[in-house]
Amino acid sequence: VPPAWQNHPDMDPDLRAFYDFNSKHMEPWDGPAGIVLSDGRYAACNLDRNGLRPARYVITKDKLITLASEIGIWDYAPDEVAKKGRVGPGELLVVDTRKGKLWQSSEIDNDLKSRHPYREWMENNVRKLTPFSQLPEDQVGERSFDEDLLKTYQKQFAMTNEEVDQVLRVLGDMGQEAVGSMGDDTPMAVLSSKERLVTDYFRQKFAQVTNPPIDPLREKHVMSLATSIGQEMNVFCETDGHAHRVTFDSPVLLYSDMQQLLELGDDHYRNTILDINYDPQEKDLKQAIDDLCDQAEQVVREGTVLVVLSDRALVKGKLPIPAALAVGAVQTRLVTANLRCDANIVAETATARDPHQFAVLLGFGATAVYPYLAYEALGKLIDDGALDKDYRDVMQNYQYGINKGLYKIMSKMGISTIASYRCSQLFEAVGLSREVVDLCFKGVTTRIEGANFDDFQQDLTNLSRKAWAKRKSIEHGGLLKYVHGGEYHAYNPDVVGTLQKAVKSGESNDYQSFAKQVNERPVAMLRDLMALKKTDSPLPLERIEPKTELFKRFDS
């Protein structure tokens, strides 16, 4: 339970090295928590990194110390008090009951940081990726897909013109998500008539009772997206080998970041790229995922530290395993085989474009994500003149915008660091069958089942058929805004028009037209799957409240 040391510029370098060294192998606990512990000799209190749980202590002249969340739990006279204080965020207070000594956090820090040459170990062994802003132009990256190939990938991975313009363009131009109105009147993914990404089947959890959310703007100094790659080793046996890690500032990889990771010539960071595209004539989706897990387990046992799950090598006749399914299944397999600490998962995928999609991949086990199709689409916008910025600025803006989105998603659960969010599975599945959850998202709540592996394979087949048909254009979209022939919207122009007409005229026939539009709509919400159960013996009218009483309880 360390303090928020990442953004503390005045911290002692040796103490920073101690915290940094241990952060490579254990994520911090955000709390809120005031942890009180004892081994019989030492009694201690450790406060969470953000100081969300108060811990105040009073020491009286007869050397009695009391510590609690409030002052005054023990009755003492004011003149008996020798000292008052509080445990700060991430601080530790220890009492040696044998020697009668009180250890403050600063004294404990001085002892811990000097036990090993942490600073020397970190300087000699930790490798850092060259920041994007410091790279020469020839290493920044550029478009590699021609027009036809880009169009094929966009159709295969359900990227619409609407998404390119309303999501990617805004991220690349402004460095933040587009602002839209609240609410979503489109069908849940499992009820949609369109092919939807697996990430659409998940809803983010948020803090309600157990912990408070964090303000990702005003409290950003306690948050961090710093990511490291390498084996996680025994925290109780500290050696210089524990510091063999590669660090970078964000799990959202740019072109140069990905190239640097793949070119690390060191066994500590040996990589293997696993192609997650499969031939549907040879196996179905479930078998393809099982085979992928077998491959991942084998390469990790053989010494691979960086497992890259890539759908980039797509060819006609093959289908891509959805990255969320691939990452979740490999994560589950490596955990089951007790190999997860020996390897890191990097997703090189076309299915990561907005912050929610990144959050799903990271929350189910990915260490980092390389969204190559997003960069290709942004590159085309630059070439077409839709973005009046150079390639470097657009890529940095996109990464910054996704980072802001991740901060927001983490903060809703009161989580400060990406290390704590990774593998947390802080999602609820809506409309995923039990077989999919058990194989790919073990432990996730799915109260309403639905789509199975066959359904996802059918969606992939439909998308593939469109993708390789050159005359088939990219779909306009309609998920964010109603488009004729696009995704269904509960508040479409026909519904709104008939409602307005009924309100203005007050005629029963006009209201019936509106009611018909609503009652006969496609199944879009769970309530559309239900019907009122009629009884054979209706209640007599004298037992029904008059309309004057019913109106009092109407709410809009």
Secondary structure, 3 states (H helix, E strand, C coil): CCCCCCCCCCCCHHHHHHHHHHHCCCCCCCCCCEEEEECCCEEEEEECCCCCCCCEEEEECCCCEEEECCCCCCCCCHHHEEEEEECCCCCEEEEECCCCEEECHHHHHHHHHCCCCHHHHHHHHCEECCCHHHCCHHHCCCCCCCHHHHHHHHHHCCCCHHHHHHHHHHHHHHCCCCCCCCCCCCCCHHHCCCCCCHHHHEEECCCCCCCCCCCCCCCHHHCECCEEECCCCCCCCCCHHHHCCEEECCCECCHHHHHHHHCCCCHHHCEEEEECEECCCCCCHHHHHHHHHHHHHHHHHCCCCEEEEECCCCCCCCEECCHHHHHHHHHHHHHHCCCHHHCEEEEECCCCCCHHHHHHHHHCCCCEEECHHHHHHHHHHHHHCCCCCCHHHHHHHHHHHHHHHHHHHHHHCCCCEHHHHCCCCCEEECCECHHHHHHHCCCCECCCCCECHHHHHHHHHHHHHHHCCCCCCCCCCCCCCCCCCCCCCCCCHHHHHHHHHHHHHCCHHHHHHHHHHHHCCCCCCHHHHCCCCCCCCCCCHHHCCCHHHHHCCCCC
